[in-house]
Amino acid sequence: MIIHPLITKTEELAALCERLAKSDFVTVDTEFMRENTYWPELCLVQIANTEEAAAVDPKAEGLDLSPLLDLLTDNEDVLKVFHAGGQDVEIIYNFTGRTPHPIFDTQIAMMAISQSEQIGYSNLVELWQGLTIDKGARFTDWSRRPLTERQIEYAIGDVTHLAKIFPKILKRLMKTGRGVWLNQEMEKLADPANYRNDPTEAWKRIKAAGRNAAMLGRLKAIAEWREIEAQGKNIPRGRIARDETLADIASHPPKQQSDLAKVRGLSQGWKDNDIGKRLMNTIAKAQPLTEDEMPPRAPRGAPLGKEGSLVADLLKLLLKIRAREIDVAARLLARSEDLELLAAGVRKNLPILEGWRYEVFGHDALDLVEGKLAFAVENGKLKMTRVEDVENVEDAPAGE
């Protein structure tokens, strides 16, 4: 494989992307910093196919990333392969308003062919190639220039190894016939809605007790205000105020700006500075949530009463058994929240009761809840048994 020198010129990048555009797939990774900023700071992009690889310096003066971004977001003929690519996709979306497509994530794919829930990249390389990656450069300052040879070598390794591993994973998927299982997961990863940062929706990520419309209206208003403040200053939202502080203010709104000095998590300066004034103005203008805006009520307790949680525990045990039986990550089959909802009597809009998940796991999960399935121990191993099968054995005449 040809490893190119660090790309810092638009002409070099355009020529590389023109060649890569003829590939069946490219592997992609990014290095970024986000500890001190609201928006992730893109510091390096690595890309490869089976023949060549390069690292691209997005901080190079005069470099136009358009050829690379167009390849990733506009070219439907080239599959874009990532490993745990959620944050990489987010960065590309921030640049373009679009996401890479079609897309494939090897971390997700490993869930369909093994019981690995979230296998890390170094473990992936060790598993498929028998190599140990030097992680020494992983936590370096990628924004500092010039980049060292060690940094660049480490970064390019992320895509060169992946270019060799991806075809092997694909071959295994084809053998198992589980590729169709991943279609929905990959489309979710590529869905722009997952990366759209709408300040008016920020309140939904904050835990707040109760369903009081006035309180939630204040939470919505001040969460939106915090997002706009953080975006304008390009600092992490938590540096403006933490989630629990916003929830406290929404529940117990200060009557005047001087009261902000008493709010845990805010500095004394807020009692008379401009940011404190803007917060108070936001609180004063907040309106209660309308009925349509109110969050849905949580499902009521299971029809089995206090034993509902025990039913959920049995479902989780069934999930472990099934995942072990078919050698697949339990997380790919079902989420704990879905099992709890099933135990609580919910039957609509549950992924485990739809498509391949229903066939592989959901059907048995439903039968367990409805008393048609039971646990049994055979030769020291836990397994599932149909209740009618047990009854037939018990009812059989002696000697049969």
C-alpha positions in Angstrom: 0.0 0.0 0.0 1.3 3.5 -0.9 1.4 5.9 2.1 1.4 9.5 0.9 3.1 12.4 2.7 0.8 14.6 4.7 -1.5 16.4 2.3 -1.5 20.2 2.6 -2.4 21.3 -0.9 -5.8 21.4 -2.6 -4.3 20.0 -5.9 -2.9 17.0 -4.1 -6.2 16.4 -2.3 -8.2 16.7 -5.4 -6.0 14.2 -7.3 -6.2 11.7 -4.4 -10.0 12.0 -4.2 -10.3 11.5 -7.9 -8.5 8.2 -7.6 -10.3 7.1 -4.5 -13.7 7.8 -6.2 -13.0 4.7 -8.4 -12.8 2.4 -5.3 -15.6 0.2 -4.0 -14.9 1.5 -0.5 -12.7 3.9 1.5 -11.9 3.8 5.1 -12.1 7.0 7.0 -11.0 8.4 10.4 -10.5 11.8 12.0 -8.5 13.3 14.8 -10.1 16.2 16.6 -10.1 18.2 19.8 -13.3 19.2 21.6 -12.3 19.6 25.3 -12.3 23.4 25.1 -14.7 24.2 22.3 -18.4 23.8 21.6 -17.8 22.7 18.0 -15.3 19.8 17.6 -12.0 21.2 16.1 -11.1 19.0 13.1 -7.3 18.5 13.2 -6.7 15.6 10.7 -8.5 13.4 8.3 -7.2 10.0 7.3 -8.5 8.1 4.3 -7.5 4.9 2.5 -8.5 2.2 0.0 -6.7 -1.1 -0.6 -4.0 0.6 -2.6 -3.1 3.9 -1.0 -3.6 6.0 2.1 -3.0 9.6 3.2 -3.6 12.0 6.1 -5.0 15.4 5.2 -4.2 18.5 7.2 -7.4 20.6 7.4 -5.5 23.3 9.2 -3.1 23.8 6.3 -3.3 27.4 5.0 -5.3 27.6 1.8 -6.4 24.0 1.7 -9.9 23.5 0.3 -11.5 20.4 1.8 -14.3 20.3 -0.8 -12.9 17.4 -2.9 -12.8 15.2 0.2 -16.1 16.3 1.6 -17.8 15.8 -1.8 -16.4 12.3 -2.0 -17.7 11.5 1.5 -21.2 13.0 1.2 -22.1 13.1 -2.5 -20.6 10.0 -4.0 -23.1 7.1 -3.7 -20.9 4.6 -5.5 -18.2 4.5 -2.8 -18.9 2.9 0.6 -17.5 4.9 3.5 -16.1 2.6 6.2 -15.6 3.9 9.8 -15.0 2.3 13.2 -17.2 3.8 15.9 -17.8 6.6 13.5 -20.5 8.6 15.2 -18.2 11.6 16.1 -16.5 11.5 12.7 -19.9 11.7 11.0 -20.9 14.6 13.3 -17.8 16.6 12.3 -18.5 16.0 8.6 -22.1 17.0 9.1 -21.0 20.2 10.9 -18.9 21.1 7.8 -21.5 20.2 5.1 -24.9 19.8 6.6 -24.8 16.3 5.1 -23.6 12.9 6.3 -21.4 10.2 4.6 -23.5 7.8 2.6 -23.5 4.9 2.0 -21.8 4.1 5.3 -20.5 1.0 7.2 -19.3 0.9 10.8 -17.1 -2.0 11.8 -17.9 -1.6 15.5 -21.6 -2.1 14.8 -20.9 -5.0 12.3 -18.9 -6.8 15.0 -22.1 -6.9 17.1 -23.7 -9.1 14.4 -20.9 -11.6 14.2 -19.7 -11.8 17.8 -20.8 -10.9 21.3 -18.6 -7.8 21.3 -20.8 -4.9 22.5 -18.4 -2.0 21.7 -15.1 -3.4 20.6 -12.3 -0.8 20.5 -10.2 -0.2 17.5 -7.0 -1.6 19.0 -8.8 -4.8 20.0 -10.3 -5.1 16.5 -6.8 -4.9 15.0 -5.5 -7.5 17.4 -8.4 -9.8 16.8 -8.3 -9.7 13.0 -4.6 -9.0 12.3 -2.8 -10.2 15.4 -1.1 -6.8 15.7 -0.7 -4.6 18.8 -1.1 -0.9 18.2 1.1 1.7 19.9 -1.4 4.0 21.6 1.3 6.5 22.6 0.1 9.2 20.2 -3.6 8.7 20.9 -4.0 11.5 23.4 -1.5 14.0 21.9 -2.5 17.6 21.0 -3.7 17.1 17.4 -4.2 20.9 17.0 -0.5 21.7 17.5 1.6 22.2 14.4 3.8 20.8 13.1 2.5 17.3 13.5 5.2 14.8 14.3 6.0 11.7 12.2 4.9 9.5 15.0 1.5 11.3 15.1 1.0 10.9 11.4 2.1 7.3 11.3 -0.3 6.5 14.2 -3.2 8.3 12.5 -2.8 6.7 9.1 -2.6 3.3 10.8 -6.3 3.7 11.8 -7.4 3.6 8.1 -4.7 1.2 6.7 -5.6 -1.6 9.2 -9.3 -1.0 8.6 -8.9 -1.3 4.8 -7.6 -4.8 5.4 -10.0 -5.8 8.1 -13.3 -4.6 6.5 -13.3 -7.2 3.7 -12.8 -9.9 6.2 -15.7 -8.7 8.3 -17.8 -8.4 5.2 -17.0 -12.0 4.2 -18.0 -13.2 7.7 -21.3 -11.3 7.5 -22.1 -12.8 4.1 -21.5 -16.3 5.5 -23.8 -15.7 8.5 -26.5 -13.9 6.3 -26.8 -11.2 8.9 -25.9 -8.3 6.7 -29.5 -7.3 6.4 -29.6 -7.0 10.2 -27.3 -4.0 9.9 -29.0 -2.1 7.2 -31.2 -0.2 9.7 -28.3 0.4 12.1 -26.2 1.9 9.3 -29.0 4.1 8.1 -29.5 5.4 11.6 -25.8 6.3 11.8 -26.1 8.2 8.5 -29.3 10.0 9.5 -28.7 13.7 9.5 -31.3 14.2 12.2 -28.9 12.6 14.7 -26.4 15.4 14.2 -28.7 18.4 13.8 -28.1 20.7 16.7 -31.4 22.5 17.3 -31.1 24.7 20.4 -34.9 24.6 20.9 -34.6 20.8 21.4 -31.7 21.0 24.0 -34.0 20.8 27.0 -35.0 17.2 26.1 -31.4 16.1 27.0 -31.7 17.4 30.6 -33.2 15.3 33.4 -35.8 17.2 35.3 -38.3 15.9 37.9 -42.0 16.4 37.2 -44.2 17.3 34.3 -45.1 20.9 35.3 -45.7 22.8 32.1 -44.4 26.1 33.5 -41.2 24.5 34.9 -40.6 22.6 31.6 -41.2 25.9 29.7 -38.5 27.6 31.7 -36.2 24.6 31.2 -36.7 24.8 27.4 -36.0 28.5 27.4 -32.9 28.5 29.4 -31.5 25.4 27.7 -31.9 27.1 24.4 -30.3 30.2 25.8 -27.3 28.2 27.1 -26.8 26.6 23.6 -26.8 30.0 21.9 -24.4 31.4 24.5 -22.0 28.4 24.2 -22.1 28.5 20.4 -21.4 32.2 20.3 -18.4 31.8 22.6 -17.4 28.4 21.1 -17.0 26.9 24.5 -18.5 23.7 26.0 -22.1 24.2 27.2 -21.1 23.0 30.6 -18.9 26.0 31.0 -21.9 28.2 30.8 -23.9 26.2 33.3 -24.2 22.5 34.1 -27.4 20.5 33.4 -28.3 20.1 37.0 -27.9 23.9 37.5 -30.4 24.6 34.7 -32.8 22.0 36.1 -32.6 23.7 39.6 -33.2 27.2 38.1 -36.2 25.9 36.1 -37.7 24.3 39.2 -36.9 27.2 41.6 -36.6 30.3 39.4 -34.8 33.3 41.0 -37.0 36.3 41.5 -34.2 38.9 40.8 -30.7 38.8 39.4 -29.1 39.1 42.8 -30.6 35.7 43.7 -28.3 34.1 41.1 -25.5 34.4 43.6 -27.3 31.8 45.7 -27.7 29.3 42.8 -25.3 26.3 43.2 -23.1 26.0 40.2 -23.1 29.7 39.2 -20.4 32.2 40.2 -21.0 35.2 42.4 -20.4 37.5 39.4 -23.7 36.4 37.8 -25.6 38.6 40.3 -24.7 41.7 38.4 -23.0 40.8 35.1 -24.3 40.8 31.6 -24.7 37.0 31.3 -26.7 37.0 34.4 -28.9 39.7 33.0 -29.5 37.7 29.8 -30.4 34.7 31.9 -33.0 36.6 33.9 -34.5 38.1 30.8 -34.8 34.6 29.3 -36.5 33.3 32.5 -38.9 36.2 32.5 -40.0 35.6 28.8 -40.3 31.8 29.2 -43.8 30.4 28.4 -45.3 27.1 29.7 -45.1 24.2 27.3 -48.2 23.6 25.3 -50.0 20.3 25.5 -48.4 19.2 22.2 -44.9 20.0 23.5 -45.3 18.1 26.7 -43.1 14.9 26.9 -45.1 11.6 26.7 -45.9 10.1 30.0 -43.8 7.1 31.0 -45.7 3.8 30.7 -47.4 2.8 33.9 -46.1 -0.1 36.0 -46.3 -3.6 34.7 -49.7 -5.4 35.0 -47.9 -7.8 37.3 -47.6 -5.0 39.8 -44.4 -5.0 41.9 -43.2 -8.1 40.1 -42.9 -6.2 36.8 -39.2 -5.6 37.5 -38.7 -9.3 38.0 -40.3 -10.0 34.6 -37.8 -7.5 33.1 -35.0 -9.3 34.8 -36.2 -12.6 33.2 -36.3 -11.0 29.8 -32.7 -9.8 30.3 -31.7 -13.3 31.2 -33.4 -14.6 28.1 -31.5 -12.0 26.1 -28.2 -13.2 27.4 -29.1 -16.8 26.6 -30.2 -16.0 23.0 -27.1 -13.7 22.4 -24.9 -16.5 23.5 -26.7 -19.2 21.5 -26.4 -17.3 18.2 -23.1 -15.5 19.0 -24.3 -11.9 18.7 -24.0 -8.9 20.9 -27.0 -8.6 23.2 -27.2 -4.9 22.6 -27.9 -5.4 18.9 -30.9 -7.6 19.7 -32.5 -5.4 22.4 -32.1 -2.5 24.7 -32.8 -2.7 28.4 -35.4 0.0 28.1 -37.3 -2.0 25.5 -37.4 -5.1 27.7 -38.7 -3.0 30.6 -41.4 -1.6 28.4 -42.4 -5.1 27.2 -42.6 -6.2 30.8 -44.8 -3.2 31.5 -47.3 -4.3 28.9 -46.2 -2.1 26.0 -46.7 -3.8 22.6 -46.5 -1.0 20.1 -43.5 0.7 18.6 -41.0 -1.7 20.1 -38.0 -2.6 17.8 -37.9 -6.1 19.4 -41.4 -6.8 18.1 -40.5 -5.8 14.5 -38.6 -7.3 11.6 -35.6 -9.6 12.1 -35.4 -8.8 15.9 -38.9 -10.2 16.3 -37.9 -13.4 14.5 -34.6 -13.8 16.3 -35.6 -12.7 19.9 -38.9 -10.8 20.2 -41.2 -13.7 19.5 -39.7 -15.7 22.4 -39.6 -12.6 24.6 -43.3 -12.1 24.1 -44.0 -15.7 24.8 -42.0 -15.5 28.1 -44.0 -12.5 29.2 -47.3 -14.3 28.3 -46.3 -17.5 30.1 -45.7 -19.7 27.1 -41.9 -20.0 27.6 -40.0 -21.2 30.7 -36.4 -21.6 31.8 -35.0 -25.1 32.2 -31.6 -26.6 33.1 -30.2 -29.4 30.9 -26.8 -30.9 31.4 -25.9 -28.0 33.6 -26.8 -25.4 31.0 -29.7 -22.9 31.1 -32.0 -23.1 28.2 -35.5 -22.1 27.2 -38.4 -24.6 27.0 -41.9 -24.3 25.6 -44.5 -24.6 28.4 -46.6 -26.9 26.3 -43.6 -29.2 25.8 -43.2 -29.5 29.5 -46.9 -30.2 30.0 -46.8 -32.9 27.3 -44.0 -34.7 29.0 -45.7 -34.5 32.4 -49.0 -35.8 30.9 -47.4 -38.7 28.9 -48.3 -42.2 30.2 -45.6 -43.9 32.1 -43.1 -45.8 30.0 -43.5 -43.6 26.9 
